[in-house]
């Protein structure tokens, strides 16, 4: 069996291998774009030999010319070379002035493009912008982002594509005047790219389309898990996963080229900025809680709450705080997020190590997501934009997690259903024990009676045997001709079933005593006792000669001794069988079957067993009448039905205060052309008030004093009857209450 399970897990592992290969290939392809593209050297990008058909995009990597602290259209004596993205911001060489915060200020960037020999329409693509800027080509303004002179203007971070002016293969001198007033890392942080205009436009539309598909996938898979949460047992992992999917969908929209601007409008830069950082931080919290919901036993809850509390502070700042504060804290928050990633990896490793249910799906997809997230965090810290893999990793993670959660939740629901089923049987069993507690005195008395009879009979037998052997030398032997009568007396002693009533026994004894005295037999009264105990009303004529013979006294002495021994052993046997019957009834009553499989039983046997347990209570003043019609056996859960009869009979006895009339009837009937058997239990108790009839089947409802009832008896009865697809009816008035239970006769 273990080998089969290992084979299944191995197949799952190999099925995910092509996906991982695809991502490795994509990562390799994306990184090679930058490595094989031309670079800026001392502010010059030579594209004279570059083929835009084979490589339509050129990242502007390399040495830019930069004049810090000034807005100049041309290079000057203060112009220096900065390597982007290795030196992604101007904080180290653009000193703060007039008490400005870190990163604030102005600067000018310059570079020259030597165009390709083949005429090509080129564009600059600014994907991510955090500063106001104006772009000039050979002194002519060709585009702008925000307003470098408007101190009160709003924040603008829209992705922009700026088409370069056509030239006759002359060098293109570009100037970017930039002012930073929002972000703590000033200057150009993320590289613009240069490419063919038509290709960039197509690539932008393609990227928007891909992001829309990914966001749609996250959104709908998240909604699916939300539906699972509300319809399949409120599994908390599904709720966390839903939140994670929706937040990550926002993250992809916020970091996309134009997707969120298409939804929110062109003037929503600040909102997009806040959504970007909010989704990063809140997504980490929801993801951590998702993993924790699956792996609670591996880590204390206070660690999860503590890390979440730390991240919640910047989450609130992204909503209410200034933009500059958000950017200032970002590096520190990323450090905290790496701790959350480490915790998540630890939980996943523990889950995989224990080979818990679905660990292949959870493990590989989680590692893939964490790898993609780590890649994007590292690129963000290095101020690079390619290759960002989080969106693709997210989609695959969510897809595989949906499969995992569906199976995991189904497994949990099955387990919960089994536990609920076991709990229901445990409840029935507990109610049985509660009922047994009420009956224990009666049952003890019922067992004590046959045991007392055994003790008394054994003592009498011991006494008789001792007396017999003590008097044996003085006793004359019995002649052969008298043995048939002695044996007939023995048969009567062994097979005697009919007992005299007390009145009849006294009258018979008087008659026999007078008759024996008239025959001149000594000790007539004791000998009459012997005949009465044997059920003899008249002494046969052929016994008279033997009884009146000179040896008749010895004959009767020996017969009386032997018969008393036989009757004592018979009493012991009857008492022992009675005790066995009670013990067997108790065993059947307390029997507990957690598997709860249906069995075929006779209802009359089930009710007789319960009546045996209650026999002592019934003897104290309740007249019992039974009317058991011959009905076929039925399929049922015997243990649960035993509890039903116990609850009903016990309630009837208590309602009559131990004195009254109890009638139990078994029969069969038809209801709507379907066969049913019924059991009616009628008592002569006080009845049930009309205003309580609708409440008696409610759990924990009881009219008994505190400590004398759980209030679960009739509730369990109703649950068990309904489980058998049956029903229960009540007819009540003072002095007459009838509960009738209907059970299907044949399997449906």
Secondary structure, 3 states (H helix, E strand, C coil): CHHHHHHHHHHHHHHHHHHHHHHHHHHHHHHHHHHCCCCEECCEEECCCCCCCCCCEEECCEEEEEEECCCCCCCCCCCEEEEECCCCCCCCCCCCCCCCCCCCEEEEEEEEEECCCCCCCEEEEECCCCCEEEEEECCEEEEEECCCCCCCCCCCCCCEEEECCCCCCCCEEEEEEEEECCCCCCCCCCCCEEEEHHHHHHHHHHHHHHHHHHHHHHHHHHHHHHHHHHHCCCCHHHHHHHHHHHHHHHHHHHHCCCHHHHHHCCCCHHHHHHHHHHHHHHHHHHHHHHHHHHCHHHCCHHHHHHHHHHHHHHHHHHHHCCHHHHHHHHHHHHHHHHHHHHHHHHHHHHHHHCCCCCHHHHHHHHHHHHHHHHHHHHHHHCCCCCCCCHHHHHHHHHHHHHHHHHHHHHHHHHHHHHHHHHHHHHHHHHHHHHHHHHHHHHHHHHHHHHHHHHHHHHHHHHHHHHHHHHHHHHCCCCCHHHHHHHHHHHHHHHHCCCCCCHHHHHHHHHHHHHHHHHCCCCCHHHHHHHHHHCCCCCCCHHHHHHHHCCCHHHHHHHHHHHHHHHHHHHHHHHHHHHHHHHHHHHHHHHCCCCCCCCEEECHHHHHHHHHHHCHHHHHCCEEEEEEECCCCCEEECHHHHHHHHHHHHHHHHHHCCCCEEEEEEEEEEEECCEEEEEEEEEECCCCCCHHHCCCCCCCCCCCCCCCCCCCCHHHHHHHHHHHCCCEEEEEEECCEEEEEEEEECCCC
